[in-house]
């Protein structure tokens, strides 16, 4: 039994572009390529994709996943490692539940909820990915910056972020070219948004690493299902990536 790239992408909830990217990155090659150029995947390839997607959901970057797969560990050992990772994720979710319960109980009692308890478990969703791309310091500095904000400041930041995303989606739906002045102004706004986050190369004025970061984020918006949906659909994410890449190439 085997599936075409379109069938596998549909069943896995990702895009065929993502599967091709995994192939280019050396994570998942098709089982065979037909004379017509179509890519086909057998059950072994599907099982490998399952491992990749699980690690992606746990926040692992592609280089880290490649290292895990390159070790070619025994299937049972690999499953045990996945169970351990899932248990860590379960613990994080349990911390979130406790923090929300604390907030609810404090509000019902007319007391002031503790900020550190309220935010427990909510700050590490992308920890591994941030560290793999930009290092432990980038995560810690940006994490401290976020937790140093008041609730009003956090809400204002989130609203500004949602406004930026909405502007990207509107531009993509309007058929604007990624290299147009409008798209490039959005890219500038995006980079300015990034520069407000301490610990990032853009905040530190590191030009070379900033360019690498902006391009890498653009790729991640397309390749990572968690982000592709943020820009409404794959076409929207691709538009953002292309605009950011053009901006990084010509204006940074």
N, C-alpha and C positions, 0 to 999 in steps of 0.2 A: 504494500500500500504506500502511496506517496501523494503529495499535494503540490499544486503549483504555488508560486510565490504569492499570487493574489489570494488563493484559498487559505494559505497559512496565515497571511497577514490579517485577513478578515477574522479568522477563528481566534487569533492571538490578541486581537484588539490593537494592532499596530499598523503601520503603513509598509508598503512594499519598499519604499525608500529607506525605511529603518533597517529592513532586512538586508538591503544592498549595502548599507553603511556597515552593518555588522560583518558582512563578507569582506569589505575593503579593510576593515580594522583587524581582520583575522580571527574574529570570534565565531562566525558561523558561515561556512561555505555550503552551497547547495549540494545535495547528494549527487546530482547530475545536471547537466545542461543539455537540453534536447537540440536536435538539428535546427529547429526553428528559433533557437536562442532562449527558449523558456527555461526557467529555473524550477527544479523539482526537489522536494524535501521528503526523506523517508522518516520512519519513526525514530531512528537514532538521532537525526537532526532535530526533530521536534522535541525530543527529550533534552537535548542540549539547549535549545531555545528556551525551554521551560526554566532551566537553571539560570540562564542569562537574565530573563525577565524577573525572576525572583530576586536576584541580586540587585537589579536595577531598582526594584520597588523598595529594597532595603537601603537605598541611597548610595550604592557603590558606583564609582565611576568606571568607565570602560577599561582604562589601564589596569585597575585593580581586578576587574572581572577576568581580564586576559591572563593575569598572573595566576588566578585560581584555576582557570581552565588549562593553562599550560602545565600545571603540576600533574595533570592527568591522574588525579586521585581515584581510588577505588570508588565505585558507585555508592556503596554503603557508607563509606567515609564521607563522601560528598553530601549524602542525605543527612548524615549526622551533623555536619557543619551547618547545613541549611536549617535543621531543627534548632540548633543553638542560636542561630541568627534570628529565627522566628520567635524564640523564647525571649530574646532581648527586646524585640519589637513589642511583644506582648507586655513585657515589664514597662516599657515606655507608655503604652496605651493605658495600663493600669495606673501609672502615675498621673496621666492626664485625667482619668476618671476621678481619682482622689482629689486632684486640684479643683476640678469643677464642683465636686461635692462640697469641698471646703468653702468655695465661693458662695454656693447656694445656701449652705447652713449659716454662714456669717451674715449674709444679707437678710435671711429670715429672722435672725436674732438681733438685727439692728446693729451689728458690729462691723468693724472695718476689716475686710479680708486682708490677709498677709500677701504682699506682692510676690514674695519668693515662692510661696505655696501655690498661688494662683497660676504662675507661669511654669510650674514644674512639668517637664515632659513635652513642652511645646517648642523648645528652642533647639532641638537636635534632629529635626526632620531631615535636613540636608547636611548634617555635620560631616559625615564621611566624604561626601562629594566635595564640599568646600575644602576640607583638609587635603584631599587628593589633588585638587586643582591648584590651590593657593596656599596651603600650609596650615599648620596648627594655629599660628599666631593670627592669621586672617580670621579664622573662625572665632577665636577667643576675643579678639578686639571688637569684632562686629557684634558678637553675642553680648559683651559687656555694654556696648553702645545701645543696643536694643533694650536691654533690661534697665538701663539708666533713664529711659524715657518714662514720662507719666503716661497714664492710660489715654489721656486726651492727645498727647503727642503721638502715641502709637496709632491711634485711630486716624489722625491727620495724615500720617505717613501712608497708612494703608489706603486711604481715600485718594491720595496723590498717585499711588501706584495703580489703583483701579482706573483712574482718569487717564493715565498714560496708556494702559492696555486698551481701554475703550477707543482712544484716538488711533492706535495702531489698527484695531479691527475695522474702524470706520474707513480708514484710508485704504486698507486692503480690499474692502467690499466696493469701494468707489473705483477700483481699477487703477489706482495711482501707481506710477512706475517707481520701483525701489530707488532709482537714482534721481528722481524728481526733487525739486527744491522742498516740496512739502514733506516727502518721506525723509529727506536728509535733515530737515528741521526736527522731525520726530526722533531721528537717530541721535541728534545732538542733545535733545531733551533726555533721551534714554541714558546717554553717557553721563550727563550732568546728574541724573538720578543716582547712578552707580557711584559717582564721585562723593556723594554724601555719606556713603557707608565706610566708616573707618576700617582700615586693614586691607582694603582692596587696592590694587595697583592704581586705579583711577584716583582714589583719594590721596594716595601718596605721591602722585605726579610722575610715576614711572612710565614713561611713554611706551617703551617696547613691550613691557608686560601688560600695559593697558590695552594696546592693540591686540595682543594675544588673547586677553580676557574677553574683549568685545566680540572677537571672531568666535571664540570658543562658546560664549553664551549663545550666539546666533545659531551655531550648530546644535547646541543642546536643546534649544527651543524646538527644533525640527525633529531631532532624533529621540528625544525623551517624551514618551506619551504624557507624562505629568505636565509638561509645558506646552506640548502641541495643542492640547485642548484649551489652554488659557487664551490663545489667540483665535478662538472660535473653531478653527479647523486647520488641517495641514497646510492649505493654501495661505492662510493668514500667518502661520508660523514661518513658512518659507519666505513670505514677503518681508517679515521683520528681519529674518536672517540675512537676506540679500541686501536690505537697506543698511543694516549694521555693518556688513562686510564692505559695502561701498564707502560708507563713512570712515571706517577704519583705514581703508586703503588710500583715500583722497584727502581726508580732513583731520586726521590725527597725526 
